[in-house]
Amino acid sequence: MYNIRCILLFLLVGLTGLAQDRKIDSLKNALQLRKPKDSVKVEQLFALATAYIISNDANLANKQINEAQRIARHLNNYVLMAKAFEFKAHVSTIIESNYYQALYYKLEELKLIEKSKDSTKMPELMNAIASLYDEIGDLDAAVKYARKSVALSKFSTAQQQALHYNILGYLYLQQKKFDTALPHYQNGLHLARSLKEDSESQYAFALYGIGRIHFKNGHAAIAEASYRESLKLNSKAETGWTEILLMLNYAALAEVFESRRQTDSAIHYYEKSLAFSASQNQKRTETLRELADLYQSRDVVKANTTLRMLVRLNDSIYNRQKLNSIQNLTFNEKLRQQQIAEKNKREAEERRHHCNMRASL
């Protein structure tokens, strides 16, 4: 899908501002004035953890989160306990790029939110889980949770609903289920249009998706108009989506010109897309491959340079895939250990129940 790290980091920066040193000192001072165990202190610990996440300090961020989690457990506050797992997922995603670990924390957060009966958090949580499944390449699971986020978002804001519809449409697009994707993008577009402000990014996202579907159905001119309108709207937005949508729309326009055999224009837009794809390895690989092919008939030196970049990127992706395999094994082992612990707990409770029954006879 999109790079979830970009979106999360944008949101966190928006929450805390850029003067991190002063922010951290201020939060530390505020913590010293709080009681040892109360909900306000927990929130202050989360705020301090956020500052450390933006400062790229996983150790200090986790230290605050663990303390917040300890107090939340003492208070028996499921919402705050869930929030601790949410922040652990932020550390795993933004600093460590460990999506399997982040997914484990998100699934733990989900269990606690279900216990808390706080349904307002469910749509965003389902959406985050869908995004993580997409990051690790499990599109079926991603679609499953994205469908849940759409179903649960009927009482969310129109902007949030638009986001959930657009993401579900994007996942179906990746599965090449274009007819299934279209109504979700149309819903996203309709909801974004209904907003008077702060809707540009989701409006632009929906137009991009609808353009992709038109292109795949052989309507290149309609697709081009959608991409250009998406770019126009996206230039007004200042969100974590901005660079991602620029990358996607420029690559899509390049594909349109390539289909018309207008090589110079195709190269121009692929190069523009490449400039915004630093954090998107899959899209960057596709763009480099297309550029290398197009350069062959125009500039052999550029073609060879691009191929060398592609080789280096493929090596990096291979190393990332090996790390992902290790992370996946760790993730699966954690789940296995958790299942064993839950089974042992159930069996112990059953034994206590039987002992109590026998004692009462």
FILUM-95235 format. One record per residue: residue number from 1; residue in three letters; x, y, z of N, C-alpha, C in turn. Coordinates in steps of 0.2 Angstrom, whole numbers. Example, Ala and Ser with C-alpha at 12.3 -4.5 7.8 and 13.67 -1.06 7.14 Angstrom:
BEGIN
> 1, ALA, 66, -28, 39, 62, -22, 39, 66, -16, 39 $
> 2, SER, 64, -11, 35, 68, -5, 36, 64, 0, 39 $
END
This chain:
BEGIN
> 1, MET, 4, -6, 0, 0, 0, 0, 5, 6, 0 $
> 2, TYR, 3, 11, 4, 8, 16, 5, 13, 15, 11 $
> 3, ASN, 18, 19, 12, 23, 17, 17, 20, 20, 23 $
> 4, ILE, 18, 15, 28, 14, 17, 34, 19, 21, 38 $
> 5, ARG, 25, 20, 38, 30, 24, 42, 29, 32, 40 $
> 6, CYS, 29, 33, 34, 28, 40, 32, 22, 44, 35 $
> 7, ILE, 16, 40, 35, 10, 43, 38, 10, 44, 45 $
> 8, LEU, 13, 38, 49, 13, 39, 56, 18, 44, 58 $
> 9, LEU, 24, 45, 55, 28, 50, 57, 25, 57, 56 $
> 10, PHE, 22, 58, 50, 19, 64, 49, 14, 66, 55 $
> 11, LEU, 10, 61, 57, 5, 62, 62, 8, 64, 68 $
> 12, LEU, 13, 60, 70, 17, 61, 76, 20, 68, 77 $
> 13, VAL, 23, 70, 71, 26, 77, 71, 21, 82, 72 $
> 14, GLY, 15, 81, 69, 10, 86, 70, 8, 86, 77 $
> 15, LEU, 8, 81, 81, 6, 81, 88, 11, 85, 92 $
> 16, THR, 17, 84, 91, 22, 87, 95, 26, 93, 93 $
> 17, GLY, 26, 94, 87, 30, 100, 85, 38, 98, 84 $
> 18, LEU, 42, 103, 82, 49, 101, 80, 54, 103, 85 $
> 19, ALA, 52, 107, 90, 57, 108, 95, 58, 103, 100 $
> 20, GLN, 61, 97, 98, 60, 91, 102, 64, 92, 109 $
> 21, ASP, 70, 95, 109, 74, 95, 115, 70, 99, 121 $
> 22, ARG, 67, 105, 119, 63, 108, 123, 56, 105, 125 $
> 23, LYS, 53, 101, 121, 48, 97, 122, 49, 92, 127 $
> 24, ILE, 55, 88, 126, 56, 83, 131, 58, 85, 138 $
> 25, ASP, 61, 91, 138, 63, 94, 145, 56, 96, 148 $
> 26, SER, 52, 99, 145, 46, 101, 147, 41, 95, 150 $
> 27, LEU, 41, 90, 146, 38, 84, 148, 41, 80, 154 $
> 28, LYS, 47, 80, 154, 50, 77, 160, 49, 81, 167 $
> 29, ASN, 49, 88, 166, 47, 92, 172, 40, 91, 174 $
> 30, ALA, 35, 90, 169, 28, 89, 171, 27, 82, 174 $
> 31, LEU, 31, 77, 172, 31, 71, 175, 32, 71, 183 $
> 32, GLN, 37, 75, 184, 40, 75, 191, 34, 78, 196 $
> 33, LEU, 29, 81, 193, 24, 84, 198, 18, 80, 198 $
> 34, ARG, 18, 74, 195, 12, 70, 195, 13, 65, 201 $
> 35, LYS, 7, 62, 203, 7, 56, 207, 10, 50, 204 $
> 36, PRO, 12, 45, 208, 15, 40, 206, 11, 36, 201 $
> 37, LYS, 5, 35, 202, 0, 31, 198, -6, 35, 196 $
> 38, ASP, -7, 38, 191, -13, 40, 189, -13, 41, 181 $
> 39, SER, -19, 42, 178, -20, 42, 171, -17, 48, 168 $
> 40, VAL, -17, 53, 171, -13, 59, 168, -6, 58, 167 $
> 41, LYS, -3, 55, 172, 4, 53, 171, 5, 48, 165 $
> 42, VAL, 1, 43, 164, 1, 39, 159, 1, 43, 152 $
> 43, GLU, -3, 47, 151, -4, 51, 145, 3, 56, 144 $
> 44, GLN, 5, 58, 150, 12, 62, 149, 17, 57, 147 $
> 45, LEU, 17, 51, 150, 23, 46, 147, 22, 45, 140 $
> 46, PHE, 16, 44, 138, 15, 43, 130, 17, 49, 126 $
> 47, ALA, 16, 55, 129, 18, 61, 125, 26, 61, 125 $
> 48, LEU, 29, 60, 131, 36, 59, 131, 39, 54, 126 $
> 49, ALA, 35, 48, 126, 37, 43, 121, 37, 45, 114 $
> 50, THR, 32, 49, 112, 31, 52, 106, 37, 56, 104 $
> 51, ALA, 39, 60, 108, 45, 65, 107, 51, 61, 106 $
> 52, TYR, 52, 55, 109, 58, 51, 108, 57, 47, 102 $
> 53, ILE, 51, 45, 100, 50, 42, 93, 52, 46, 88 $
> 54, ILE, 50, 53, 88, 52, 57, 83, 60, 59, 83 $
> 55, SER, 63, 58, 89, 70, 59, 89, 74, 52, 87 $
> 56, ASN, 70, 47, 86, 73, 41, 83, 76, 37, 89 $
> 57, ASP, 74, 38, 95, 77, 34, 101, 72, 29, 103 $
> 58, ALA, 73, 23, 101, 69, 17, 102, 69, 15, 110 $
> 59, ASN, 75, 16, 112, 76, 13, 119, 73, 18, 124 $
> 60, LEU, 73, 24, 124, 70, 29, 128, 63, 29, 127 $
> 61, ALA, 61, 29, 121, 53, 28, 119, 50, 22, 123 $
> 62, ASN, 53, 16, 122, 51, 10, 125, 51, 11, 133 $
> 63, LYS, 56, 14, 135, 56, 15, 143, 50, 19, 145 $
> 64, GLN, 48, 24, 142, 42, 28, 144, 36, 23, 143 $
> 65, ILE, 35, 20, 137, 29, 16, 136, 29, 10, 141 $
> 66, ASN, 34, 7, 143, 34, 1, 148, 31, 4, 155 $
> 67, GLU, 34, 10, 156, 31, 13, 163, 24, 15, 162 $
> 68, ALA, 22, 17, 157, 15, 19, 156, 11, 13, 156 $
> 69, GLN, 13, 7, 153, 9, 1, 153, 9, -2, 160 $
> 70, ARG, 14, -1, 164, 14, -4, 171, 9, 0, 175 $
> 71, ILE, 8, 6, 174, 3, 10, 178, -4, 9, 175 $
> 72, ALA, -5, 8, 169, -11, 6, 166, -14, 0, 168 $
> 73, ARG, -9, -5, 169, -11, -12, 172, -13, -11, 179 $
> 74, HIS, -10, -7, 183, -11, -6, 190, -18, -3, 191 $
> 75, LEU, -20, 2, 186, -26, 5, 186, -32, 1, 183 $
> 76, ASN, -30, -5, 180, -34, -9, 176, -38, -6, 171 $
> 77, ASN, -35, -1, 167, -38, 3, 162, -36, 0, 155 $
> 78, TYR, -41, -3, 152, -40, -7, 146, -38, -2, 140 $
> 79, VAL, -41, 4, 140, -40, 9, 135, -32, 11, 135 $
> 80, LEU, -30, 12, 141, -23, 15, 142, -18, 9, 141 $
> 81, MET, -20, 3, 143, -16, -3, 141, -15, -4, 134 $
> 82, ALA, -21, -3, 130, -21, -4, 123, -17, 1, 120 $
> 83, LYS, -17, 7, 123, -13, 13, 120, -5, 11, 120 $
> 84, ALA, -4, 8, 126, 4, 6, 126, 6, 2, 121 $
> 85, PHE, 1, -3, 119, 3, -7, 113, 3, -3, 107 $
> 86, GLU, -1, 2, 106, -1, 6, 100, 5, 10, 99 $
> 87, PHE, 8, 12, 105, 14, 16, 105, 20, 11, 103 $
> 88, LYS, 20, 5, 106, 25, 0, 105, 25, -2, 97 $
> 89, ALA, 19, -2, 94, 19, -3, 87, 22, 3, 83 $
> 90, HIS, 21, 9, 86, 24, 15, 83, 31, 14, 82 $
> 91, VAL, 34, 12, 88, 42, 11, 88, 44, 6, 83 $
> 92, SER, 40, 0, 83, 42, -5, 79, 42, -3, 71 $
> 93, THR, 37, 1, 70, 35, 3, 63, 40, 9, 61 $
> 94, ILE, 40, 14, 65, 44, 21, 63, 51, 20, 63 $
> 95, ILE, 53, 17, 69, 61, 17, 70, 64, 11, 68 $
> 96, GLU, 61, 5, 69, 64, -1, 68, 62, -5, 61 $
> 97, SER, 56, -2, 58, 54, -5, 52, 52, -12, 52 $
> 98, ASN, 50, -14, 58, 49, -21, 60, 41, -22, 60 $
> 99, TYR, 38, -24, 54, 31, -24, 53, 28, -30, 56 $
> 100, TYR, 31, -35, 57, 29, -41, 60, 28, -40, 68 $
> 101, GLN, 33, -37, 70, 32, -35, 78, 27, -30, 79 $
> 102, ALA, 26, -25, 74, 21, -20, 75, 14, -23, 74 $
> 103, LEU, 14, -28, 70, 7, -32, 69, 5, -35, 75 $
> 104, TYR, 10, -39, 78, 9, -42, 85, 6, -37, 90 $
> 105, TYR, 9, -31, 91, 7, -26, 95, 0, -24, 94 $
> 106, LYS, -1, -23, 87, -8, -21, 85, -13, -26, 87 $
> 107, LEU, -12, -32, 86, -17, -37, 87, -18, -38, 95 $
> 108, GLU, -13, -36, 99, -14, -36, 106, -18, -30, 108 $
> 109, GLU, -17, -24, 105, -21, -18, 106, -28, -20, 104 $
> 110, LEU, -29, -24, 99, -36, -25, 97, -40, -29, 103 $
> 111, LYS, -36, -34, 106, -39, -38, 111, -42, -33, 117 $
> 112, LEU, -37, -29, 119, -39, -24, 124, -44, -19, 123 $
> 113, ILE, -44, -17, 116, -50, -12, 114, -56, -16, 114 $
> 114, GLU, -56, -22, 112, -63, -26, 113, -65, -27, 120 $
> 115, LYS, -60, -28, 124, -62, -29, 132, -65, -22, 134 $
> 116, SER, -62, -16, 132, -64, -10, 134, -71, -8, 132 $
> 117, LYS, -73, -11, 127, -80, -9, 123, -80, -2, 120 $
> 118, ASP, -74, 0, 119, -73, 7, 116, -73, 6, 108 $
> 119, SER, -79, 6, 105, -80, 5, 98, -78, 11, 94 $
> 120, THR, -77, 17, 97, -75, 22, 93, -68, 21, 90 $
> 121, LYS, -63, 17, 93, -57, 16, 91, -56, 11, 86 $
> 122, MET, -61, 7, 85, -61, 1, 81, -59, 2, 73 $
> 123, PRO, -63, 7, 70, -61, 8, 63, -54, 9, 61 $
> 124, GLU, -51, 14, 65, -44, 16, 64, -40, 10, 65 $
> 125, LEU, -41, 6, 71, -37, 1, 72, -37, -5, 67 $
> 126, MET, -43, -6, 65, -44, -11, 59, -40, -9, 53 $
> 127, ASN, -40, -2, 52, -37, 1, 46, -29, 0, 47 $
> 128, ALA, -27, 1, 53, -19, 1, 54, -17, -7, 53 $
> 129, ILE, -21, -11, 56, -19, -18, 55, -19, -20, 48 $
> 130, ALA, -24, -18, 44, -24, -19, 37, -18, -17, 33 $
> 131, SER, -16, -11, 35, -10, -8, 32, -4, -12, 34 $
> 132, LEU, -3, -15, 40, 2, -19, 42, 2, -25, 38 $
> 133, TYR, -3, -28, 37, -4, -35, 33, -2, -33, 26 $
> 134, ASP, -4, -27, 24, -1, -26, 17, 6, -25, 16 $
> 135, GLU, 9, -22, 21, 16, -21, 22, 20, -27, 21 $
> 136, ILE, 17, -33, 25, 21, -39, 25, 19, -44, 19 $
> 137, GLY, 14, -41, 15, 13, -45, 9, 7, -49, 9 $
> 138, ASP, 3, -49, 14, -3, -53, 15, -9, -49, 13 $
> 139, LEU, -11, -49, 7, -16, -45, 4, -23, -47, 6 $
> 140, ASP, -24, -54, 7, -30, -57, 9, -32, -54, 16 $
> 141, ALA, -27, -55, 20, -28, -53, 27, -29, -45, 28 $
> 142, ALA, -26, -41, 23, -26, -34, 23, -33, -32, 21 $
> 143, VAL, -36, -36, 16, -43, -34, 13, -48, -36, 19 $
> 144, LYS, -47, -41, 22, -51, -44, 28, -52, -38, 33 $
> 145, TYR, -47, -35, 35, -47, -30, 40, -49, -23, 38 $
> 146, ALA, -47, -22, 31, -50, -16, 28, -57, -16, 27 $
> 147, ARG, -60, -22, 26, -67, -22, 25, -71, -21, 32 $
> 148, LYS, -67, -23, 37, -70, -22, 44, -70, -15, 46 $
> 149, SER, -64, -11, 44, -64, -4, 45, -69, 0, 42 $
> 150, VAL, -71, -2, 35, -76, 1, 32, -83, 0, 35 $
> 151, ALA, -84, -6, 37, -91, -8, 40, -92, -4, 47 $
> 152, LEU, -86, -3, 51, -87, 0, 57, -86, 7, 57 $
> 153, SER, -85, 10, 51, -84, 17, 51, -90, 21, 49 $
> 154, LYS, -96, 18, 49, -102, 22, 48, -103, 28, 52 $
> 155, PHE, -101, 28, 58, -102, 33, 63, -95, 38, 64 $
> 156, SER, -90, 36, 60, -84, 40, 59, -86, 47, 55 $
> 157, THR, -81, 51, 55, -81, 57, 51, -81, 55, 44 $
> 158, ALA, -84, 60, 40, -84, 59, 32, -77, 58, 30 $
> 159, GLN, -72, 62, 33, -65, 61, 30, -62, 54, 32 $
> 160, GLN, -63, 52, 38, -61, 45, 40, -64, 40, 36 $
> 161, GLN, -71, 40, 34, -74, 35, 30, -71, 35, 23 $
> 162, ALA, -70, 41, 20, -67, 42, 14, -60, 38, 14 $
> 163, LEU, -56, 39, 19, -49, 36, 19, -50, 28, 19 $
> 164, HIS, -55, 26, 23, -56, 18, 24, -58, 15, 17 $
> 165, TYR, -63, 19, 14, -65, 17, 7, -59, 17, 2 $
> 166, ASN, -55, 22, 2, -50, 23, -3, -45, 17, -2 $
> 167, ILE, -43, 16, 5, -38, 10, 6, -41, 4, 4 $
> 168, LEU, -47, 2, 5, -50, -4, 3, -50, -4, -5 $
> 169, GLY, -51, 1, -8, -51, 1, -15, -44, 0, -18 $
> 170, TYR, -39, 3, -14, -32, 2, -16, -30, -5, -16 $
> 171, LEU, -32, -9, -10, -30, -16, -9, -33, -20, -15 $
> 172, TYR, -40, -19, -17, -43, -22, -22, -39, -21, -29 $
> 173, LEU, -37, -15, -29, -33, -13, -35, -26, -17, -36 $
> 174, GLN, -23, -18, -30, -17, -22, -30, -19, -30, -31 $
> 175, GLN, -25, -32, -30, -27, -39, -31, -29, -39, -39 $
> 176, LYS, -29, -34, -42, -32, -33, -49, -39, -35, -50 $
> 177, LYS, -43, -33, -44, -50, -34, -44, -53, -27, -46 $
> 178, PHE, -52, -25, -52, -54, -18, -53, -61, -16, -53 $
> 179, ASP, -66, -21, -55, -73, -19, -54, -75, -19, -47 $
> 180, THR, -72, -23, -42, -73, -23, -35, -70, -16, -32 $
> 181, ALA, -65, -14, -35, -61, -8, -32, -65, -2, -33 $
> 182, LEU, -68, -1, -39, -72, 5, -42, -77, 8, -37 $
> 183, PRO, -82, 4, -34, -87, 7, -30, -84, 10, -23 $
> 184, HIS, -79, 7, -21, -75, 9, -15, -72, 16, -16 $
> 185, TYR, -69, 17, -22, -66, 23, -24, -71, 28, -25 $
> 186, GLN, -77, 26, -28, -82, 31, -29, -85, 33, -22 $
> 187, ASN, -86, 29, -18, -88, 31, -11, -83, 36, -8 $
> 188, GLY, -77, 34, -8, -72, 39, -6, -72, 46, -9 $
> 189, LEU, -73, 46, -16, -74, 52, -19, -80, 56, -17 $
> 190, HIS, -86, 52, -16, -92, 56, -14, -91, 59, -7 $
> 191, LEU, -88, 55, -3, -87, 57, 4, -82, 63, 4 $
> 192, ALA, -77, 63, 1, -72, 68, 0, -75, 75, -2 $
> 193, ARG, -80, 74, -8, -83, 80, -11, -88, 83, -6 $
> 194, SER, -90, 79, -1, -95, 82, 4, -92, 86, 9 $
> 195, LEU, -85, 86, 9, -82, 90, 14, -80, 97, 12 $
> 196, LYS, -80, 102, 16, -79, 109, 13, -71, 110, 14 $
> 197, GLU, -68, 107, 18, -61, 108, 19, -57, 102, 22 $
> 198, ASP, -50, 102, 21, -46, 96, 23, -48, 90, 20 $
> 199, SER, -50, 90, 14, -52, 84, 10, -48, 83, 4 $
> 200, GLU, -43, 87, 2, -40, 87, -4, -36, 80, -5 $
> 201, SER, -33, 77, 1, -29, 71, 0, -33, 65, -2 $
> 202, GLN, -39, 65, 2, -43, 59, 0, -47, 60, -6 $
> 203, TYR, -48, 66, -8, -51, 67, -15, -46, 65, -20 $
> 204, ALA, -40, 67, -19, -35, 66, -24, -33, 58, -24 $
> 205, PHE, -34, 55, -18, -32, 47, -18, -38, 44, -22 $
> 206, ALA, -44, 46, -21, -50, 43, -25, -49, 44, -32 $
> 207, LEU, -47, 50, -34, -46, 51, -42, -41, 47, -45 $
> 208, TYR, -35, 46, -41, -30, 42, -43, -32, 35, -44 $
> 209, GLY, -36, 32, -40, -38, 25, -40, -43, 24, -46 $
> 210, ILE, -48, 29, -47, -53, 29, -52, -49, 29, -59 $
> 211, GLY, -44, 34, -59, -40, 34, -65, -36, 27, -67 $
> 212, ARG, -34, 24, -62, -30, 18, -63, -35, 12, -66 $
> 213, ILE, -41, 12, -64, -47, 8, -66, -48, 9, -73 $
> 214, HIS, -49, 16, -75, -51, 18, -82, -45, 16, -86 $
> 215, PHE, -39, 17, -84, -33, 15, -88, -33, 7, -90 $
> 216, LYS, -34, 3, -84, -34, -4, -85, -40, -6, -90 $
> 217, ASN, -45, -2, -90, -51, -4, -94, -50, -1, -101 $
> 218, GLY, -44, 2, -103, -43, 4, -110, -45, 12, -111 $
> 219, HIS, -46, 15, -106, -49, 22, -107, -43, 27, -104 $
> 220, ALA, -38, 28, -108, -32, 31, -106, -33, 39, -106 $
> 221, ALA, -37, 42, -110, -39, 49, -110, -42, 51, -103 $
> 222, ILE, -47, 47, -101, -51, 48, -95, -46, 47, -89 $
> 223, ALA, -42, 42, -89, -37, 41, -84, -32, 47, -83 $
> 224, GLU, -30, 49, -89, -25, 55, -88, -29, 61, -85 $
> 225, ALA, -35, 62, -87, -38, 68, -84, -39, 67, -76 $
> 226, SER, -40, 61, -74, -41, 59, -67, -34, 60, -63 $
> 227, TYR, -29, 58, -66, -22, 59, -63, -21, 66, -62 $
> 228, ARG, -22, 70, -68, -20, 77, -68, -24, 81, -62 $
> 229, GLU, -31, 79, -62, -35, 82, -57, -32, 80, -50 $
> 230, SER, -30, 74, -49, -28, 72, -43, -21, 76, -41 $
> 231, LEU, -17, 77, -46, -11, 81, -44, -13, 88, -42 $
> 232, LYS, -17, 91, -46, -19, 97, -44, -22, 98, -37 $
> 233, LEU, -26, 93, -35, -29, 93, -28, -23, 92, -23 $
> 234, ASN, -19, 87, -25, -14, 85, -20, -9, 91, -19 $
> 235, SER, -8, 95, -23, -3, 101, -22, -6, 105, -17 $
> 236, LYS, -13, 105, -15, -15, 109, -10, -15, 106, -3 $
> 237, ALA, -14, 100, -3, -14, 96, 3, -7, 96, 7 $
> 238, GLU, -7, 96, 13, -1, 95, 17, -2, 90, 22 $
> 239, THR, -1, 84, 20, -2, 78, 24, 3, 73, 22 $
> 240, GLY, 3, 67, 26, 8, 62, 25, 7, 58, 18 $
> 241, TRP, 1, 60, 15, -1, 57, 8, 3, 60, 3 $
> 242, THR, 5, 67, 4, 7, 71, -2, 12, 68, -7 $
> 243, GLU, 18, 66, -4, 23, 63, -8, 21, 56, -11 $
> 244, ILE, 17, 52, -7, 15, 46, -10, 11, 47, -16 $
> 245, LEU, 6, 51, -16, 1, 52, -21, 5, 56, -27 $
> 246, LEU, 10, 60, -26, 14, 62, -31, 18, 57, -35 $
> 247, MET, 21, 52, -31, 24, 47, -34, 19, 42, -38 $
> 248, LEU, 14, 41, -36, 9, 36, -39, 6, 40, -45 $
> 249, ASN, 4, 46, -45, 1, 49, -51, 6, 50, -56 $
> 250, TYR, 12, 52, -54, 17, 53, -60, 19, 47, -63 $
> 251, ALA, 19, 41, -59, 21, 35, -63, 15, 33, -67 $
> 252, ALA, 9, 34, -65, 3, 32, -69, 3, 37, -75 $
> 253, LEU, 4, 43, -75, 4, 47, -81, 10, 44, -86 $
> 254, ALA, 16, 42, -83, 21, 40, -87, 18, 33, -91 $
> 255, GLU, 14, 29, -87, 12, 23, -90, 7, 25, -96 $
> 256, VAL, 3, 30, -95, -2, 33, -101, 2, 35, -107 $
> 257, PHE, 8, 39, -106, 12, 41, -112, 16, 35, -115 $
> 258, GLU, 18, 30, -111, 21, 25, -113, 16, 21, -118 $
> 259, SER, 10, 20, -116, 5, 16, -120, 4, 20, -126 $
> 260, ARG, 5, 26, -127, 4, 30, -133, 11, 30, -137 $
> 261, ARG, 16, 27, -134, 23, 27, -137, 26, 34, -138 $
> 262, GLN, 24, 38, -133, 27, 45, -132, 33, 44, -127 $
> 263, THR, 38, 42, -129, 44, 40, -125, 46, 45, -120 $
> 264, ASP, 48, 51, -124, 51, 57, -120, 46, 59, -114 $
> 265, SER, 40, 59, -115, 35, 61, -110, 35, 56, -105 $
> 266, ALA, 35, 49, -107, 35, 44, -102, 41, 44, -97 $
> 267, ILE, 47, 46, -100, 53, 46, -96, 52, 52, -91 $
> 268, HIS, 50, 58, -94, 49, 64, -90, 45, 62, -83 $
> 269, TYR, 39, 59, -84, 35, 57, -78, 38, 52, -74 $
> 270, TYR, 41, 47, -77, 44, 42, -73, 50, 45, -68 $
> 271, GLU, 54, 49, -71, 59, 53, -67, 56, 57, -62 $
> 272, LYS, 50, 60, -63, 47, 64, -58, 44, 59, -52 $
> 273, SER, 42, 54, -54, 39, 49, -49, 45, 46, -45 $
> 274, LEU, 51, 45, -48, 57, 42, -45, 59, 47, -39 $
> 275, ALA, 58, 54, -40, 60, 59, -35, 56, 58, -29 $
> 276, PHE, 50, 55, -29, 46, 55, -23, 46, 47, -20 $
> 277, SER, 50, 43, -23, 49, 36, -21, 55, 33, -17 $
> 278, ALA, 58, 37, -13, 64, 35, -9, 62, 30, -4 $
> 279, SER, 56, 30, -1, 54, 26, 4, 49, 20, 2 $
> 280, GLN, 49, 20, -5, 44, 15, -8, 48, 10, -12 $
> 281, ASN, 51, 5, -10, 55, 1, -13, 52, -3, -19 $
> 282, GLN, 46, -5, -18, 43, -9, -23, 41, -4, -29 $
> 283, LYS, 38, 2, -28, 37, 6, -33, 43, 9, -37 $
> 284, ARG, 48, 10, -33, 55, 12, -35, 58, 7, -40 $
> 285, THR, 57, 1, -38, 60, -5, -42, 56, -5, -49 $
> 286, GLU, 50, -4, -49, 46, -4, -55, 48, 2, -60 $
> 287, THR, 48, 8, -57, 50, 14, -60, 57, 13, -63 $
> 288, LEU, 62, 11, -60, 69, 10, -62, 69, 5, -68 $
> 289, ARG, 65, 0, -67, 65, -5, -73, 62, -2, -79 $
> 290, GLU, 56, 2, -78, 53, 5, -84, 58, 10, -87 $
> 291, LEU, 61, 14, -83, 66, 19, -86, 72, 16, -89 $
> 292, ALA, 75, 11, -87, 80, 7, -90, 78, 5, -97 $
> 293, ASP, 72, 2, -98, 70, 0, -104, 69, 6, -109 $
> 294, LEU, 66, 11, -107, 65, 17, -111, 71, 21, -113 $
> 295, TYR, 76, 21, -108, 83, 24, -110, 87, 20, -115 $
> 296, GLN, 85, 14, -116, 89, 10, -121, 89, 13, -128 $
> 297, SER, 84, 16, -130, 83, 19, -136, 85, 26, -136 $
> 298, ARG, 87, 29, -131, 88, 36, -130, 95, 38, -128 $
> 299, ASP, 97, 35, -122, 103, 36, -119, 106, 30, -116 $
> 300, VAL, 111, 27, -119, 114, 21, -116, 117, 22, -109 $
> 301, VAL, 120, 28, -109, 124, 29, -102, 119, 29, -97 $
> 302, LYS, 113, 33, -98, 108, 33, -93, 105, 26, -91 $
> 303, ALA, 104, 22, -97, 101, 16, -96, 106, 11, -91 $
> 304, ASN, 112, 12, -92, 117, 8, -88, 117, 10, -81 $
> 305, THR, 117, 17, -80, 117, 20, -73, 110, 17, -70 $
> 306, THR, 105, 18, -73, 98, 16, -70, 99, 8, -69 $
> 307, LEU, 101, 4, -73, 102, -3, -71, 106, -4, -65 $
> 308, ARG, 112, -1, -65, 116, -1, -59, 112, 1, -52 $
> 309, MET, 108, 6, -53, 104, 8, -47, 99, 2, -45 $
> 310, LEU, 96, -1, -51, 91, -6, -50, 94, -12, -46 $
> 311, VAL, 100, -14, -48, 104, -19, -45, 105, -18, -38 $
> 312, ARG, 107, -12, -36, 109, -10, -29, 102, -11, -25 $
> 313, LEU, 97, -8, -28, 90, -8, -24, 88, -15, -23 $
> 314, ASN, 89, -19, -29, 87, -26, -28, 91, -30, -22 $
> 315, ASP, 97, -28, -22, 101, -31, -16, 99, -29, -10 $
> 316, SER, 97, -23, -9, 94, -20, -3, 88, -23, -1 $
> 317, ILE, 83, -24, -6, 77, -28, -5, 78, -35, -3 $
> 318, TYR, 83, -38, -6, 84, -45, -4, 86, -46, 3 $
> 319, ASN, 91, -41, 5, 93, -41, 12, 87, -39, 17 $
> 320, ARG, 82, -35, 15, 76, -33, 18, 72, -39, 19 $
> 321, GLN, 71, -43, 13, 67, -49, 13, 70, -54, 18 $
> 322, LYS, 77, -55, 19, 80, -60, 23, 78, -58, 30 $
> 323, LEU, 79, -51, 32, 77, -49, 38, 69, -50, 40 $
> 324, ASN, 65, -49, 35, 58, -50, 36, 57, -57, 38 $
> 325, SER, 60, -62, 34, 59, -69, 36, 61, -70, 43 $
> 326, ILE, 66, -67, 46, 68, -68, 53, 63, -65, 57 $
> 327, GLN, 61, -59, 55, 55, -56, 59, 49, -60, 59 $
> 328, ASN, 47, -63, 54, 41, -67, 53, 42, -73, 58 $
> 329, LEU, 48, -76, 58, 49, -82, 63, 48, -80, 70 $
> 330, THR, 51, -74, 71, 50, -71, 78, 43, -70, 80 $
> 331, PHE, 39, -67, 75, 32, -65, 76, 28, -72, 77 $
> 332, ASN, 29, -77, 73, 26, -83, 74, 27, -87, 80 $
> 333, GLU, 33, -86, 82, 35, -89, 89, 32, -86, 95 $
> 334, LYS, 31, -79, 94, 28, -75, 99, 20, -77, 100 $
> 335, LEU, 17, -78, 94, 10, -80, 94, 10, -87, 97 $
> 336, ARG, 14, -92, 95, 14, -98, 98, 15, -99, 105 $
> 337, GLN, 19, -95, 108, 20, -94, 115, 14, -91, 118 $
> 338, GLN, 11, -86, 115, 5, -83, 118, 0, -88, 118 $
> 339, GLN, -1, -92, 113, -6, -97, 113, -5, -103, 118 $
> 340, ILE, 1, -105, 119, 3, -110, 124, 1, -107, 131 $
> 341, ALA, 3, -100, 132, 1, -97, 139, -6, -97, 140 $
> 342, GLU, -10, -95, 135, -17, -94, 136, -20, -101, 137 $
> 343, LYS, -18, -106, 134, -20, -113, 135, -19, -115, 142 $
> 344, ASN, -13, -114, 144, -11, -116, 151, -15, -112, 156 $
> 345, LYS, -17, -106, 155, -21, -102, 159, -28, -105, 160 $
> 346, ARG, -31, -107, 154, -37, -110, 154, -37, -116, 158 $
> 347, GLU, -32, -120, 156, -32, -127, 160, -31, -126, 167 $
> 348, ALA, -27, -121, 169, -27, -120, 177, -33, -118, 180 $
> 349, GLU, -37, -113, 176, -43, -111, 178, -48, -117, 179 $
> 350, GLU, -48, -121, 174, -53, -127, 174, -51, -132, 180 $
> 351, ARG, -44, -132, 181, -43, -137, 187, -45, -134, 194 $
> 352, ARG, -44, -127, 194, -46, -124, 200, -54, -124, 201 $
> 353, HIS, -57, -124, 196, -65, -124, 196, -67, -131, 198 $
> 354, HIS, -64, -136, 195, -65, -143, 197, -64, -145, 205 $
> 355, CYS, -58, -142, 207, -56, -143, 214, -61, -139, 219 $
> 356, ASN, -64, -134, 217, -69, -130, 221, -75, -134, 221 $
> 357, MET, -77, -137, 215, -83, -141, 214, -83, -147, 219 $
> 358, ARG, -77, -150, 219, -76, -156, 223, -76, -154, 231 $
> 359, ALA, -73, -148, 232, -73, -146, 239, -80, -145, 242 $
> 360, SER, -84, -142, 237, -91, -140, 240, -96, -147, 240 $
> 361, LEU, -94, -152, 238, -98, -158, 238, -97, -162, 245 $
END
